[in-house]
Amino acid sequence: MTAGGDTDGVVALATAYADARNLDRAEQVLRDALVTSPDDAVLLANLARVQVLAGQHAAATQNAFAALTISPEYGFAMRIYAVALDGAGWVEQAMYMAWRGVTAQPHDPLAHFVYAEMLTKVGRPHDALVVIGEALRLNPASADSHVLRGQILARLGRTDESTQAYEQALHLDPANASAVHNIGVNRLARSKWSAALSGFMGAARLDPELGDLARRNIGIALARLLRLATVGVLLLGWVIVISIPAVGQGTTPDVGHRIAVGVCTLALAVYAAWLSQVVPSRTWRSVLRAQRTLAARAMLLIVSIPLGVLAVVSTGLTVVEICGPVLLFGAVVMTLVGRFAGG
């Protein structure tokens, strides 16, 4: 085994590389040290940690197991082994190891955190809430524990308490991307669109690794907003269509129908402007490229505005007869496509 000071230095260097997301270099530092100290449980456990971060769960289980073979009561190795087993799909073994970590080190808040995480994943949120409560009793300053508590409360349908837990995490760690993102999820559940979108985009800025998840949730929010826009287009098309008989009875469109069409068109224009303000154009492009149905909904919204204006200002029947059915047909088609294709 390496001397304690040597091991500490190697682990500190590897941790610095891992925190900088240079996982290959972190792994190489630990492997180099293990060449001369193959039975160092600390090095093996930290190698397993780096492999978990890299998504190499099978390799991580082997190294964490090796660390525990050398040092059976090594709590850090137990936690890493549990996480690695879970990542590799060995859920029951992961649960057992997480429980073993708690029984071996009942005063270690991280052991309780991992066990609560496993309980949450297997659908035991009530038990998980008790365990994460113990973790917070042992270390109330852990932002990650508050985030996990918020996730558990959200699963239990206690949204307000969940948001409070995330806010407590942000009080302790203002740059906690998971807390920012999860507040966005809670806001989305309450149809607070601006706050939800702001949370998702803020989380992606704070932690690029959350980018894909944030974009998926932005897509969910935009899908709901654009479905509302499609309903608005449907209403506009219907108002134009019902004005056609009135137009045909005279030389100019009825004033009342003009006002109704104008109000609907103005509402859609304001809605489109608001959407362009709350979501940056780069994010729009990213989401719409990935979800063609949403792109079609957005295009329908954009096209509906000039068609609505034409229906208002036109003095002839032909334009009105075209604009109304086109918008009505487009909205119905998009509704059907969205129902069967999603989006």
Secondary structure, DSSP 8 states (H G I E B T S, - for coil): ---HHHHHHHHHHHHHHHHTT-HHHHHHHHHHHHHH-TT-HHHHHHHHHHHHHTT-HHHHHHHHHHHHHH-TT-HHHHHHHHHHHHHTT-HHHHHHHHHHHHHH-TT-HHHHHHHHHHHHHTT-HHHHHHHHHHHHHH-TT-HHHHHHHHHHHHHTT-HHHHHHHHHHHHHH-TT-HHHHHHHHHHHHHTT-HHHHHHHHHHHHHH-GGGHHHHHHHHHHHHHHHHHHHHHHHHHHHHHHHHHHHHHHTSSS--HHHHHHHHHHHHHHHHHHHHHHHHS-HHHHHHHHHH-HHHHHHHHHHHHHHHHHHHHHH--SHHHHHHHHHHHHHHHHHHHHHHHHH--
